[in-house]
């Protein structure tokens, strides 16, 4: 198979694995590109220039490089300013006569459209160790058998089975949010925005779960809450503060954030936009994610 054909065939799969592992579009693209360079060098260095199962070989390379990256970045995470959130995948979302039309802003837009992973679930994955994350993603999202997973992560097949079984039970026992239909998500997000825009704080408060948590990632480069904001009263006060600061001069644009309706906030007084994603449980807002770190928005065209 020619390298160009290999690139077109396997790049979406490899990007999807790497993005789930790293929570970063930028680093996922770099690692996948590097994997293809490795294959190209192998093709020229080996006499027969042949790998028996190229797909498996590429997935193993990408998985191992993701594991190496996650291990090397642990110290950076420890000194990260405020909560660390993954880079969002964002697409334009226009509502015209009751239909939606998504036009890609993001280099991974095709993956979002064909293989959705919610932002809340991606945040949950970040709580796992690198090995746990690899085993769970490869099994849950890509349905690899345990023999292949064991080969990818250099563990025993039995060990991988135990890791996956333990994580599956843990996630099922404590579901922080739920993946709802696009139509339901759209309705709830629009209600949230309407209540905020009209100053209906009573209606907004009724939409917030009592144990809601708001995460704001500025990475020390944009204004953001250093610690997660908990409880409906505190989150409501935070939102009221944002509304009062905007003084009606801000703009709101509906977008898809990792496959579900979200929005982008921009203001003349702020140098960078904010990507907002909401996660729901029982028709109430359970999690609010604000991405403000400009380094994590560079892969997007939000201008």
Backbone bond lengths (Angstrom), bond angles and torsions (degrees), N, CA, C in turn:
res aa  C-N    CA-C-N  psi(-1)  N-CA   C-N-CA  omega(-1)  CA-C   N-CA-C  phi
1 X - - - 1.471 - - 1.523 109.56 -
2 X 1.328 117.58 129.67 1.456 121.51 178.92 1.521 110.48 -65.10
3 X 1.346 115.97 149.35 1.457 120.34 -175.74 1.525 111.67 -60.67
4 X 1.331 117.92 -38.54 1.470 119.92 178.68 1.518 110.99 -61.65
5 X 1.315 116.73 -39.83 1.456 121.21 178.68 1.522 110.88 -68.28
6 X 1.330 116.10 -40.42 1.469 121.36 176.48 1.520 110.09 -60.18
7 X 1.315 116.20 -43.28 1.466 122.01 -179.35 1.525 110.93 -60.86
8 X 1.318 116.49 -47.66 1.470 120.33 -178.94 1.527 111.41 -66.73
9 X 1.318 116.37 -35.53 1.466 120.73 -175.71 1.524 112.74 -73.03
10 X 1.329 116.54 -46.10 1.459 120.32 -169.60 1.531 115.42 -104.45
11 X 1.324 118.27 -11.83 1.466 119.90 -178.23 1.536 113.06 -57.39
12 X 1.361 120.13 -46.65 1.468 118.99 179.68 1.531 113.37 -58.15
13 X 1.334 117.24 -42.92 1.461 121.03 179.12 1.528 110.86 -62.65
14 X 1.322 116.36 -46.60 1.464 120.43 -177.00 1.525 111.44 -66.78
15 X 1.331 117.11 -38.87 1.464 120.35 176.81 1.527 111.04 -63.85
16 X 1.321 116.01 -39.04 1.456 120.35 -179.62 1.526 111.15 -65.06
17 X 1.329 117.16 -41.95 1.467 120.94 176.39 1.525 110.54 -63.65
18 X 1.337 115.90 -48.54 1.462 120.37 -175.78 1.527 112.32 -65.42
19 X 1.333 116.82 -39.06 1.465 119.73 179.49 1.523 110.73 -64.82
20 X 1.325 117.33 -43.31 1.456 120.70 177.03 1.530 111.44 -61.98
21 X 1.300 116.11 -40.05 1.468 120.52 -179.02 1.520 112.21 -68.76
22 X 1.331 117.06 -42.34 1.458 121.34 -170.41 1.520 114.01 -101.21
23 X 1.337 117.65 -24.67 1.459 119.86 -174.28 1.510 112.05 66.80
24 X 1.334 116.21 24.46 1.463 121.27 -178.03 1.519 109.86 -139.95
25 X 1.318 116.01 121.24 1.461 120.71 176.46 1.525 110.34 -65.80
26 X 1.319 115.45 -46.13 1.470 121.24 -176.21 1.518 111.72 -59.00
27 X 1.334 116.57 -51.04 1.462 119.98 -177.76 1.527 111.66 -71.50
28 X 1.342 116.82 -31.73 1.462 119.68 176.57 1.527 110.36 -61.95
29 X 1.322 116.30 -45.26 1.466 119.97 179.33 1.523 111.46 -63.46
30 X 1.329 116.86 -40.72 1.467 120.42 179.75 1.528 111.51 -63.18
31 X 1.342 116.72 -44.31 1.456 120.24 -177.83 1.531 111.58 -68.21
32 X 1.315 116.09 -39.31 1.463 119.35 179.16 1.526 110.69 -66.85
33 X 1.312 116.52 -42.08 1.462 120.27 177.20 1.527 110.32 -59.96
34 X 1.327 115.77 -41.86 1.464 120.96 179.69 1.528 111.02 -64.42
35 X 1.340 116.82 -35.12 1.461 120.48 179.02 1.530 110.60 -63.84
36 X 1.310 117.04 -39.95 1.471 120.35 179.11 1.530 111.26 -69.53
37 X 1.324 116.70 -33.51 1.467 119.97 175.14 1.528 109.64 -63.26
38 X 1.326 116.08 -40.95 1.464 120.66 178.34 1.525 111.26 -61.62
39 X 1.334 116.24 -43.13 1.467 120.47 178.93 1.520 110.91 -64.71
40 X 1.324 115.98 -38.80 1.464 119.79 179.04 1.532 110.60 -64.40
41 X 1.321 116.75 -41.25 1.462 120.59 178.43 1.519 110.53 -66.32
42 X 1.342 116.14 -39.85 1.459 120.36 178.21 1.520 110.49 -61.97
43 X 1.332 115.70 -39.82 1.452 121.61 -178.66 1.527 111.44 -62.78
44 X 1.345 115.63 -34.21 1.463 119.01 -178.25 1.527 112.23 -88.34
45 X 1.358 116.51 -24.77 1.464 119.75 -176.51 1.525 112.74 -83.76
46 X 1.357 116.10 -36.36 1.461 119.11 -177.53 1.524 110.63 -80.56
47 X 1.335 114.75 145.04 1.453 118.83 -178.68 1.529 111.77 -65.31
48 X 1.351 116.18 -42.62 1.464 117.50 -179.58 1.522 111.87 -88.71
49 X 1.355 116.73 -13.80 1.458 121.23 176.74 1.513 113.19 56.31
50 X 1.358 117.81 37.81 1.454 119.69 -172.37 1.524 110.99 -132.87
51 X 1.330 115.80 133.21 1.458 122.94 170.70 1.519 106.42 -112.91
52 X 1.323 116.55 129.99 1.461 120.36 -172.01 1.528 112.16 -58.89
53 X 1.317 117.19 -47.58 1.468 121.24 179.35 1.515 108.36 -127.76
54 X 1.320 116.13 94.09 1.458 121.64 -172.50 1.527 111.98 -65.74
55 X 1.321 117.25 -39.15 1.462 120.58 179.64 1.531 110.85 -60.78
56 X 1.322 116.02 -48.56 1.465 120.32 179.54 1.522 110.90 -63.39
57 X 1.315 115.89 -40.76 1.463 120.69 -179.72 1.521 111.23 -62.22
58 X 1.335 117.28 -44.72 1.459 121.32 179.18 1.525 111.59 -65.20
59 X 1.335 116.77 -42.10 1.467 120.02 179.36 1.524 111.20 -63.46
60 X 1.322 116.46 -37.59 1.466 119.73 178.56 1.524 110.53 -66.82
61 X 1.343 117.20 -43.18 1.464 120.44 178.27 1.524 110.50 -58.73
62 X 1.332 116.64 -49.56 1.464 121.06 -176.83 1.526 110.68 -64.51
63 X 1.329 117.26 -43.60 1.468 120.53 179.85 1.517 110.97 -60.08
64 X 1.322 117.13 -46.37 1.462 120.39 -178.43 1.523 112.61 -67.26
65 X 1.312 116.98 -35.99 1.463 118.95 178.42 1.526 111.10 -72.11
66 X 1.319 116.24 -32.36 1.467 119.50 173.73 1.526 110.00 -65.01
67 X 1.331 117.17 -43.53 1.469 120.93 178.66 1.528 110.57 -61.13
68 X 1.329 116.55 -43.50 1.470 120.32 178.57 1.524 110.65 -62.31
69 X 1.328 115.96 -41.80 1.466 119.69 -179.37 1.524 110.99 -65.10
70 X 1.326 117.02 -44.91 1.462 120.42 -179.34 1.523 111.32 -62.40
71 X 1.331 116.54 -40.11 1.462 119.49 179.20 1.528 111.11 -66.72
72 X 1.320 117.02 -39.82 1.469 120.74 -178.53 1.520 112.66 -73.28
73 X 1.337 116.54 -21.85 1.467 119.74 -177.10 1.525 113.32 -94.48
74 X 1.323 117.27 1.16 1.464 119.83 -177.52 1.525 112.50 -61.03
75 X 1.324 117.35 -39.59 1.466 120.33 -179.84 1.527 110.96 -66.93
76 X 1.348 117.11 -36.64 1.462 120.13 177.28 1.518 110.59 -64.07
77 X 1.323 116.48 -37.08 1.458 120.41 178.72 1.527 110.95 -64.08
78 X 1.328 115.96 -36.18 1.467 120.36 -177.15 1.522 112.23 -64.56
79 X 1.329 117.71 -27.90 1.468 120.68 -178.58 1.523 111.37 -107.26
80 X 1.329 117.00 9.34 1.464 121.31 179.54 1.523 109.38 -65.45
81 X 1.316 116.68 137.75 1.462 121.66 -178.06 1.528 109.98 -81.07
82 X 1.340 116.75 113.81 1.454 121.34 178.75 1.515 112.85 79.77
83 X 1.336 117.65 -173.72 1.475 121.57 179.19 1.522 111.53 -63.63
84 X 1.338 116.35 142.08 1.465 121.81 174.95 1.523 107.85 -97.29
85 X 1.330 116.08 124.95 1.461 121.54 176.97 1.527 109.19 -121.09
86 X 1.327 117.74 150.43 1.470 120.59 178.15 1.522 111.87 -69.85
87 X 1.325 115.43 158.92 1.457 120.43 175.83 1.529 108.96 -68.33
88 X 1.321 118.42 130.52 1.468 119.90 -179.90 1.521 111.69 -79.21
89 X 1.323 115.37 151.51 1.457 121.97 168.84 1.519 106.36 -97.55
90 X 1.308 117.52 122.90 1.463 121.45 -171.71 1.524 110.64 -125.25
91 X 1.339 114.71 135.72 1.464 121.61 174.77 1.521 108.75 -129.57
92 X 1.325 116.81 149.73 1.462 120.59 172.36 1.526 108.97 -61.12
93 X 1.303 114.78 147.96 1.460 119.33 177.91 1.515 108.63 -141.22
94 X 1.329 116.39 110.41 1.465 121.14 -178.66 1.513 108.87 -112.79
95 X 1.305 116.64 133.72 1.457 121.28 177.77 1.520 108.13 -104.48
96 X 1.313 115.78 112.45 1.461 120.93 -177.29 1.524 108.63 -128.21
97 X 1.317 116.23 116.49 1.481 121.91 177.61 1.521 111.95 51.30
98 X 1.322 114.85 40.26 1.460 119.59 175.16 1.509 114.87 81.45
99 X 1.337 118.18 4.76 1.463 120.56 177.41 1.510 108.96 -117.65
100 X 1.317 115.03 158.65 1.458 119.23 -179.44 1.514 110.22 -113.24
101 X 1.310 113.86 145.71 1.460 119.84 178.93 1.520 107.96 -135.25
102 X 1.301 115.77 114.63 1.459 119.85 -177.22 1.513 110.16 -101.81
103 X 1.320 115.00 125.89 1.463 120.49 176.46 1.512 107.66 -117.90
104 X 1.321 117.20 129.36 1.452 120.07 -169.39 1.519 114.39 -69.79
105 X 1.308 114.37 136.64 1.451 121.49 169.47 1.515 109.47 -108.17
106 X 1.306 116.94 -20.58 1.438 122.12 -167.26 1.522 111.88 -107.41
107 X 1.321 118.79 143.92 1.462 120.65 179.45 1.522 113.30 -63.82
108 X 1.319 118.61 -17.81 1.453 121.26 178.66 1.524 111.72 -103.74
109 X 1.329 117.50 23.94 1.460 120.39 -174.04 1.517 112.36 -58.96
110 X 1.311 118.55 -37.48 1.461 119.87 -177.85 1.521 110.83 -65.59
111 X 1.322 116.83 -33.34 1.457 120.09 177.85 1.513 109.82 -67.37
112 X 1.325 117.36 -40.30 1.457 120.92 179.48 1.517 110.28 -62.06
113 X 1.311 116.49 -45.62 1.460 120.79 -176.37 1.520 111.69 -67.16
114 X 1.324 117.23 -35.79 1.450 120.24 -173.73 1.524 113.50 -98.81
115 X 1.318 117.98 -17.41 1.460 120.42 -170.28 1.523 109.00 -150.69
116 X 1.323 116.77 71.82 1.452 121.85 -171.21 1.525 112.44 -71.71
117 X 1.319 115.77 136.04 1.459 122.38 169.45 1.518 105.98 -129.02
118 X 1.324 116.81 122.54 1.453 119.30 -175.57 1.519 110.73 -67.78
119 X 1.314 114.96 152.94 1.466 119.76 -179.13 1.525 110.53 -64.53
120 X 1.328 117.25 -40.36 1.463 120.99 179.44 1.529 110.77 -61.02
121 X 1.346 116.91 -38.51 1.454 119.94 179.18 1.526 110.69 -68.73
122 X 1.311 116.91 -36.73 1.457 120.72 177.59 1.529 110.55 -64.34
123 X 1.330 116.68 -38.93 1.469 120.70 176.25 1.520 109.86 -62.75
124 X 1.336 117.03 -41.53 1.453 121.17 179.07 1.528 110.85 -61.64
125 X 1.329 117.03 -41.68 1.460 120.61 -179.54 1.524 111.95 -59.82
126 X 1.322 116.35 -30.47 1.460 119.80 -177.61 1.527 112.23 -67.73
127 X 1.330 117.84 -15.82 1.460 120.85 178.46 1.529 111.85 -79.61
128 X 1.324 117.16 -12.60 1.456 121.03 -178.39 1.527 111.10 -84.02
129 X 1.330 116.05 158.03 1.460 119.72 173.04 1.525 108.28 -69.66
130 X 1.336 118.12 161.00 1.466 119.21 -179.95 1.528 113.67 -54.45
131 X 1.339 117.72 -43.80 1.463 120.68 -179.73 1.523 110.73 -66.32
132 X 1.342 117.07 -44.37 1.466 120.32 178.10 1.528 110.31 -58.84
133 X 1.295 114.97 -42.19 1.463 120.34 -178.28 1.524 110.96 -63.29
134 X 1.327 116.03 -44.57 1.464 120.40 -179.79 1.522 111.19 -63.00
135 X 1.331 116.87 -48.10 1.468 120.63 -178.70 1.522 110.76 -61.63
136 X 1.319 116.59 -45.39 1.471 120.15 -176.81 1.526 111.29 -66.21
137 X 1.329 117.13 -44.90 1.464 120.90 -178.78 1.529 111.42 -64.61
138 X 1.327 116.77 -47.01 1.455 120.55 -177.19 1.532 111.74 -64.14
139 X 1.329 115.84 -34.79 1.465 119.40 -179.62 1.527 111.97 -83.60
140 X 1.331 117.05 -48.51 1.458 121.75 -173.24 1.523 112.24 -73.38
141 X 1.332 116.24 -47.80 1.465 119.96 -173.53 1.525 113.05 -87.72
142 X 1.339 117.16 -31.33 1.456 119.25 -172.72 1.527 113.68 -118.94
143 X 1.338 116.72 -1.73 1.462 123.21 172.77 1.520 113.26 55.60
144 X 1.326 116.72 37.08 1.457 120.00 173.34 1.519 109.25 -70.28
145 X 1.332 116.91 147.11 1.461 118.19 176.65 1.530 108.59 -77.27
146 X 1.318 115.09 161.54 1.465 120.11 -172.73 1.533 112.41 -66.19
147 X 1.307 116.64 -26.56 1.464 119.32 178.37 1.519 110.69 -64.94
148 X 1.342 116.34 -45.12 1.463 119.96 178.13 1.526 111.03 -66.30
149 X 1.342 116.84 -43.19 1.467 120.24 -179.74 1.520 110.13 -60.05
150 X 1.336 116.84 -43.64 1.465 121.20 179.17 1.526 110.72 -59.10
151 X 1.334 116.08 -39.59 1.466 120.34 178.37 1.525 111.16 -67.91
152 X 1.340 117.14 -39.19 1.461 121.40 -179.32 1.532 111.79 -62.84
153 X 1.350 116.24 -43.22 1.478 120.08 -171.55 1.518 113.19 -104.85
154 X 1.344 116.87 6.05 1.470 121.94 178.12 1.528 112.56 58.94
155 X 1.334 115.43 44.68 1.456 122.35 175.13 1.529 108.14 -124.64
156 X 1.351 116.11 171.05 1.455 118.79 176.23 1.529 109.77 -78.80
157 X 1.319 115.07 157.29 1.465 119.61 178.00 1.524 110.39 -61.75
158 X 1.325 117.36 -41.78 1.460 121.39 178.83 1.526 111.03 -63.50
159 X 1.323 116.30 -40.93 1.464 120.23 179.01 1.520 111.90 -61.97
160 X 1.331 116.71 -40.15 1.468 120.91 178.79 1.525 111.43 -67.28
161 X 1.335 116.48 -37.67 1.460 119.93 176.54 1.529 111.17 -61.49
162 X 1.314 116.45 -42.85 1.465 121.06 -178.97 1.533 110.88 -66.59
163 X 1.334 116.30 -41.79 1.464 120.06 179.03 1.520 110.15 -60.59
164 X 1.325 116.63 -48.09 1.467 120.20 -177.70 1.528 111.18 -64.98
165 X 1.326 117.14 -44.00 1.460 121.20 -178.62 1.529 111.02 -61.42
166 X 1.328 116.14 -42.32 1.474 120.42 179.83 1.521 111.19 -64.68
167 X 1.330 116.58 -44.81 1.464 120.53 -179.25 1.524 111.42 -67.85
168 X 1.328 117.25 -38.26 1.457 121.00 179.91 1.519 110.39 -61.56
169 X 1.321 117.35 -43.79 1.466 120.98 179.17 1.524 110.93 -65.75
170 X 1.321 115.77 -41.58 1.464 120.51 -178.88 1.524 111.07 -62.43
171 X 1.321 116.92 -44.50 1.463 121.32 -178.05 1.524 110.97 -69.31
172 X 1.322 117.17 -38.50 1.460 120.41 179.16 1.521 111.87 -68.75
173 X 1.329 116.59 -33.66 1.470 120.59 -178.83 1.515 112.52 -73.75
174 X 1.333 116.87 -28.59 1.457 120.10 -175.83 1.526 111.19 -130.11
175 X 1.330 117.95 67.05 1.470 119.24 178.29 1.520 110.65 -74.53
176 X 1.343 118.85 110.88 1.461 120.13 -177.41 1.521 112.68 -73.55
177 X 1.319 116.59 -29.39 1.467 120.83 -177.97 1.518 107.90 -144.99
178 X 1.317 116.63 178.96 1.451 120.39 178.03 1.530 109.35 -134.27
179 X 1.324 115.46 144.39 1.460 120.84 176.63 1.514 107.78 -85.51
180 X 1.319 116.60 113.79 1.455 121.19 -175.76 1.524 109.62 -106.99
181 X 1.320 115.76 169.46 1.457 120.31 -177.92 1.526 110.34 -65.96
182 X 1.325 115.80 157.43 1.466 121.00 179.54 1.525 111.42 -60.06
183 X 1.338 115.53 -40.51 1.465 119.66 -178.70 1.523 111.20 -64.98
184 X 1.329 116.40 -43.59 1.467 120.46 179.33 1.520 110.95 -66.98
185 X 1.328 116.31 -41.65 1.459 120.65 178.45 1.519 110.62 -61.33
186 X 1.339 115.54 -43.81 1.462 120.09 179.53 1.525 111.16 -59.74
187 X 1.315 116.26 -45.09 1.460 120.75 -179.32 1.532 111.29 -60.77
188 X 1.329 116.62 -44.38 1.468 120.67 -177.33 1.531 111.45 -69.40
189 X 1.338 116.57 -41.23 1.464 119.75 179.51 1.527 110.49 -64.69
190 X 1.337 117.06 -42.56 1.463 120.35 179.36 1.529 111.44 -65.37
191 X 1.313 117.53 -37.04 1.473 121.03 174.85 1.523 110.59 -62.48
192 X 1.317 115.48 -42.60 1.462 121.42 179.10 1.536 110.52 -61.01
193 X 1.323 116.22 -46.85 1.462 121.13 -179.19 1.526 111.53 -67.03
194 X 1.332 116.45 -39.28 1.466 119.60 -179.78 1.526 110.37 -64.32
195 X 1.318 116.82 -44.68 1.465 120.42 179.33 1.522 110.68 -62.40
196 X 1.328 117.02 -39.72 1.464 121.12 179.74 1.523 110.86 -67.36
197 X 1.337 116.28 -46.58 1.471 120.92 -176.35 1.524 112.53 -66.53
198 X 1.325 117.36 -33.78 1.466 120.98 -177.45 1.516 113.25 -91.54
199 X 1.314 116.28 -1.21 1.462 119.48 -179.89 1.515 113.64 74.76
200 X 1.324 116.70 20.01 1.467 121.00 179.02 1.529 108.81 -82.01
201 X 1.331 116.33 75.73 1.454 120.76 -176.21 1.530 112.08 -69.11
202 X 1.303 116.91 -27.36 1.466 119.62 177.10 1.531 109.88 -68.58
203 X 1.332 115.68 -44.42 1.459 119.72 177.25 1.515 111.76 -65.42
204 X 1.335 116.62 -38.01 1.458 121.07 178.57 1.526 110.76 -65.61
205 X 1.324 115.84 -43.82 1.467 120.57 -179.51 1.528 110.60 -60.27
206 X 1.328 116.25 -36.49 1.463 120.64 -179.93 1.527 111.82 -66.47
207 X 1.342 116.72 -21.46 1.461 120.40 179.93 1.523 113.12 -85.26
208 X 1.335 116.83 -12.28 1.454 120.46 -174.90 1.522 111.46 -91.18
209 X 1.318 116.13 131.73 1.452 120.33 174.79 1.529 109.43 -68.03
210 X 1.314 117.04 148.51 1.465 120.24 -178.21 1.523 111.85 -60.78
211 X 1.332 117.10 -35.01 1.465 120.65 -178.67 1.533 112.03 -101.99
212 X 1.320 116.10 31.59 1.461 121.41 178.71 1.526 111.09 -61.22
213 X 1.329 116.15 148.99 1.471 121.97 175.07 1.519 108.02 -132.09
214 X 1.313 116.55 133.33 1.463 122.67 176.79 1.527 109.12 -111.13
215 X 1.323 116.12 125.80 1.467 122.37 178.80 1.525 108.73 -112.25
216 X 1.310 116.17 134.24 1.462 121.22 -179.35 1.524 108.91 -130.25
217 X 1.326 116.58 117.89 1.469 122.21 -176.34 1.523 109.77 -107.85
218 X 1.330 115.18 106.63 1.456 120.81 175.06 1.513 112.33 -109.48
219 X 1.330 116.52 -11.54 1.461 121.50 177.94 1.515 114.64 58.95
220 X 1.333 116.77 19.68 1.460 119.58 -177.76 1.513 113.60 77.66
221 X 1.338 116.91 5.18 1.470 121.48 -177.46 1.522 112.54 -115.69
222 X 1.318 117.30 -9.45 1.456 122.52 176.37 1.525 107.68 -144.95
223 X 1.310 116.25 153.28 1.461 120.21 -178.68 1.523 110.07 -61.68
224 X 1.335 115.54 129.88 1.465 120.93 -179.73 1.517 108.38 -162.83
225 X 1.319 116.07 157.63 1.463 121.17 176.92 1.528 108.98 -69.01
226 X 1.322 116.49 129.06 1.462 121.43 -177.76 1.523 111.22 -68.11
227 X 1.331 116.73 -35.11 1.461 121.48 -179.58 1.530 110.13 -117.52
228 X 1.328 117.14 153.34 1.464 119.42 175.16 1.531 110.18 -58.26
229 X 1.327 115.96 143.96 1.467 121.26 179.34 1.525 108.01 -100.38
230 X 1.323 115.58 122.97 1.457 120.70 -175.57 1.528 111.24 -114.00
231 X 1.314 115.39 157.65 1.459 127.29 178.90 1.526 111.56 79.98
232 X 1.325 115.20 146.21 1.463 121.03 -176.14 1.530 111.82 -63.97
233 X 1.339 117.14 -35.60 1.466 119.72 -179.30 1.528 111.44 -64.98
234 X 1.326 116.81 -43.92 1.466 120.41 -178.11 1.531 111.62 -70.86
235 X 1.316 115.82 -38.97 1.469 118.82 178.06 1.525 110.18 -64.99
236 X 1.319 116.91 -41.25 1.464 120.47 178.46 1.528 110.19 -61.71
237 X 1.318 117.27 -42.60 1.463 121.17 178.95 1.529 110.91 -62.91
238 X 1.344 116.30 -38.08 1.470 120.92 178.74 1.528 110.15 -64.76
239 X 1.326 116.56 -44.14 1.467 120.76 179.68 1.525 110.24 -64.75
240 X 1.327 117.05 -41.17 1.463 120.43 177.48 1.529 110.86 -59.55
241 X 1.334 115.43 -38.65 1.461 119.74 178.22 1.514 112.02 -64.21
242 X 1.342 116.20 -40.92 1.465 119.98 178.11 1.524 111.33 -63.78
243 X 1.332 115.69 -42.05 1.460 120.36 -179.24 1.524 111.37 -64.28
244 X 1.326 116.44 -42.44 1.465 120.39 -178.84 1.527 111.50 -67.44
245 X 1.330 117.14 -34.75 1.465 120.62 179.83 1.525 111.84 -70.85
246 X 1.326 116.58 -33.52 1.466 119.54 -178.38 1.525 111.80 -70.22
247 X 1.345 116.32 -29.05 1.465 122.45 176.90 1.525 111.81 53.34
248 X 1.328 115.89 32.03 1.460 120.50 177.01 1.513 115.05 77.45
249 X 1.334 117.52 2.66 1.467 120.13 -176.44 1.527 112.66 -92.31
250 X 1.329 117.15 -10.27 1.451 120.06 -177.49 1.516 112.77 -78.11
251 X 1.316 115.57 164.59 1.468 122.21 178.70 1.518 108.96 -122.30
252 X 1.328 115.28 145.29 1.463 121.91 178.42 1.520 108.57 -121.08
253 X 1.328 115.54 128.93 1.472 119.98 177.61 1.517 109.28 -123.25
254 X 1.328 116.35 125.84 1.456 120.49 176.86 1.525 110.34 -71.05
255 X 1.332 115.93 135.86 1.459 121.73 178.34 1.529 108.26 -143.01
256 X 1.305 115.74 168.39 1.455 120.84 168.04 1.532 107.30 -96.58
257 X 1.315 116.46 126.88 1.463 121.77 175.97 1.523 107.11 -112.20
258 X 1.325 115.78 110.64 1.464 121.80 -176.39 1.531 111.36 49.59
259 X 1.313 115.15 45.07 1.452 120.79 172.42 1.506 116.36 89.71
260 X 1.343 118.41 -8.89 1.457 120.70 179.60 1.525 110.31 -122.90
261 X 1.327 115.26 155.25 1.459 119.81 -175.35 1.520 111.89 -63.09
262 X 1.331 115.11 130.02 1.456 122.87 174.29 1.511 107.56 -142.14
263 X 1.306 117.40 -160.67 1.455 118.94 178.93 1.517 111.23 -156.39
264 X 1.333 114.02 159.96 1.465 122.21 177.66 1.521 107.94 -113.32
265 X 1.322 115.73 128.80 1.462 121.69 176.63 1.516 109.31 -102.78
266 X 1.320 117.17 134.76 1.464 121.36 174.93 1.518 108.62 -136.71
267 X 1.315 115.78 149.94 1.464 120.93 -177.63 1.522 109.28 -147.20
268 X 1.327 117.99 143.12 1.464 121.03 177.58 1.529 112.59 -59.57
269 X 1.319 116.11 -25.94 1.467 120.14 -178.05 1.523 112.94 -86.12
270 X 1.342 117.65 -6.43 1.461 121.61 -178.56 1.527 109.77 -114.86
271 X 1.333 117.70 132.38 1.469 119.77 -179.13 1.534 113.52 -73.63
272 X 1.331 116.67 -21.24 1.464 119.79 -176.51 1.530 110.14 -127.23
273 X 1.328 117.28 148.28 1.472 120.34 175.86 1.529 110.62 -77.01
274 X 1.306 115.56 171.41 1.464 122.15 176.96 1.524 108.65 -126.61
275 X 1.329 116.37 126.70 1.455 121.66 175.56 1.525 108.11 -95.14
276 X 1.329 115.47 125.74 1.471 120.51 -175.23 1.526 110.00 -116.02
277 X 1.317 115.68 130.30 1.458 122.05 175.41 1.526 108.52 -125.95
278 X 1.329 116.21 137.18 1.465 121.98 179.01 1.524 109.30 -114.55
279 X 1.321 115.83 142.51 1.466 121.01 174.05 1.520 107.88 -121.24
280 X 1.336 115.77 141.69 1.454 120.63 -170.99 1.527 112.66 -119.74
281 X 1.325 114.25 155.44 1.460 122.28 168.50 1.518 107.44 -147.21
282 X 1.323 116.26 127.55 1.467 121.22 -178.38 1.533 111.87 54.29
283 X 1.342 115.40 42.13 1.466 122.96 176.90 1.529 113.56 64.28
284 X 1.308 116.94 17.98 1.462 121.00 175.42 1.526 109.63 -122.00
285 X 1.328 114.98 152.38 1.468 119.58 -179.54 1.521 108.75 -72.76
286 X 1.330 115.78 119.58 1.457 121.67 -178.16 1.533 111.48 -100.24
287 X 1.319 116.18 -35.08 1.464 121.52 179.66 1.526 109.36 -138.96
288 X 1.318 115.80 142.44 1.461 122.48 172.86 1.517 107.01 -123.27
289 X 1.324 117.18 127.85 1.463 122.39 179.85 1.525 109.08 -118.60
290 X 1.331 116.29 119.99 1.461 121.89 178.10 1.516 108.57 -112.15
291 X 1.327 116.59 115.26 1.464 120.35 176.43 1.519 109.31 -99.05
292 X 1.343 116.29 114.13 1.454 121.36 -177.84 1.528 112.06 -121.99
293 X 1.306 117.70 -10.76 1.462 121.62 -177.87 1.532 109.27 -66.42
294 X 1.333 118.48 114.34 1.475 119.85 -177.07 1.522 113.30 -61.05
295 X 1.339 117.32 -28.52 1.460 119.86 179.27 1.527 111.72 -64.81
296 X 1.328 116.37 -27.33 1.461 120.71 -178.57 1.526 112.55 -94.30
297 X 1.327 115.72 4.26 1.468 120.25 178.08 1.533 111.90 -115.41
298 X 1.333 116.58 0.62 1.456 120.15 -176.07 1.514 112.94 -65.41
299 X 1.359 117.06 -28.54 1.454 119.86 -178.15 1.529 111.56 -76.92
300 X 1.329 116.21 -2.68 1.471 120.88 -178.38 1.518 110.98 -107.67
301 X 1.317 115.07 153.83 1.473 120.52 174.28 1.521 106.98 -106.13
302 X 1.333 115.70 86.85 1.456 121.02 -175.39 1.528 112.54 -103.79
303 X 1.308 116.80 9.65 1.439 119.84 -178.81 1.525 113.54 -74.91
